[in-house]
């Protein structure tokens, strides 16, 4: 008696146990990972600082650590964009309140100096300055830097929103501290802000740059050393 072979699978398809088929678009990886898990690893690899191996390790952890971790993480991620928005006042990350407004904790803090406004390029820069504990004013997040090579001109920056923030009669700004990074784009942005805000009669200051604490002068670049000398102050 001749045994009948099951029909061959069409090209591009993959079988799964119990005679079913894998979901379309989720093919098994050559290394043996299920296609759906490989897709999760690919999405995790899009995160900044996460490489392919790290993403795969995260994905494997989520399916081996128990259902609660993966389901809780998935639920929070699914609702994240529904509850988190940029602060309507400064651009920092904020949670939407019961009235549908997004105001961050810094803007709601009455102990802050409203006359001092620190302008940064990214939320990450804001958080770094906050960790130092040296800034007790408020912030304004640009979201990007002036970069002609990347097609980002002055019209792409939220200059009008910044002017409105500076003119706010409830919290008039006396000084704007420009805390953009000491790069070519950061310096170009700082010069643009100094010109625009200086014309409004606002005092514009720039964060100092120099040799980092614990660093060796031997390894400092010429620009850093030059600014450290130009920004010297009395001592002793």
Secondary structure, DSSP 8 states (H G I E B T S, - for coil): ----------TT--B-GGG-B--TT----TTS--HHHHHHHHHHTTSTT--HHHHHHHHHHHHHS-HHHHHHHHHHHHHHHHHEEE-TTT--EEEB-TTS-B--HHHH-TTSEEEEEEEESSHHHHHHHHHHT---EEEEE-SS--BGGGTB-GGGS-HHHHHHHHH-GGG--SEEEE---SSHHHHHHHHHHHHHHHTTT-EEEE------TT--GGG--HHHHHHHHHT-----
